[in-house]
Amino acid sequence: MKMQESAQDYLESILILSQTREHVRATDICGYFGYSRPTVSIFLKQLKENGYVDIDVNKYIRLTDKGLDIAKDMYERHQFLTELFIRIGVPKDIAAKDACRVEHYVSKETFEAMKEHFS
């Protein structure tokens, strides 16, 4: 499975949800995105098959090391870009939406340069 934007979003959502819950389940992800259960289940199956998540007998979802690395990277990008856009005058809601788009397409080199320049 090629790591597409949607897969990165799923991994990031699991990381975010795990910060406020002891266990993350498919229904939590459904609520987070507003997606249907079948849509989330299909995507989780693909993430599991490709080694990004583990799902135990209780249907608790956990990021593997591989999935956690991607989730942390996306979350860091999202937070940094949102704050950067807010600092330059973009309204908070628009900054968060734009950061969600941009985080997927900025190269590692450009992101690191932005962090160094604007931090």
N, C-alpha and C positions, 0 to 999 in steps of 0.2 A: 504494500500500500504506500503510495507516494504521500508524504506528509503535506497535506493540503491545509488551507486556512481553516476549514471547518474542524479538522482533526486537532489542530493546535488550539482552537477555541474550546473543544471538549476537554482536552487535557488541562487547560488553564482553568476551566470551570470546576473541574474535580479538585484542583489545588485550592481554589478559593472556597469552595464548599467545605473542604476538609479543615479549614481554619476555624469554622464555626460549629462543626458537627463532629461527633465522635466517629460516625460512620457515614459514608456517602452511598446512596442507592440511586438506581435509575430514576425513581420518582423525584428525587431532589434535582437531578439534571433536567428533567422535564419542566419542573417549576422554574428553574433558573432561566431557561431559554424560552419557555412557553411552547415547547415541542410536544408532539404526541408520544405516547409510550412506545409504539412500534418503531417510530423513527429513531428514538434514542437507543432502543434495544438493538436494532440493526447496526448502528454505528458503534455501539459498545462491543458488539461481537467482533467487528473488524479490528477495533483497537486491541482487543484481547488476542486475537489471532496473530497480530503483528507485534505482540510483546510490549505494548505500551501500558496496559492495565492488567490487573488480576481481579477476578471476581470469585469470592469464596462461596461456600455452601449456603451462607446466610444472604447471599446476593449483595454483600458489601463490596464496593469498588475501591481498589487501591492502585495508585500509580506505581508502576515498576520504576526502577532507577532510570531506565531509558525514557519513560514517560514523564517522570519528575523533572529531569533535566530540561526537557522541552517546555513543560508547564512553567517552571521557574523563569526560563528565558522570556517566554511570552508575557508573563506577569510583570517582570521587571521592565520590559519594554513598554507595556501598557501604562504602568504607573508613571514612569519617567516622561513618556510622551504626553500623557494627560496633563501632568504638572507643567511641562514646558509650554504647551499650548495655552493653558490658563495664564501663565506668567506673561505671555505676549498678547493677552487680551481676548482670547477666545472664550465665549461663555462655557461654563463647566460641562453642561450636557452635550454641547457640540464637541468640546475638547475630548471627552471620553469616547464619543462615537468615532471621531476622526482617528484617535489613538488606536482604537481597535482595528481600524483598517490599515493604518500605516505600519503598525507593529509587525505585520506579516511580510512586508515587502522591503523594509530597510535592511541592507546588508549588515553583517556583524561589524565590519570595518567602519561603516558610516555611523552605526549606532554608538560604537565605542568613541568615535570622534565627537559626536554630539554630546555624549555624557561628559567627556573631558572638557569640552568648550563651555557647556552651559551649567556645569556643576560647581 
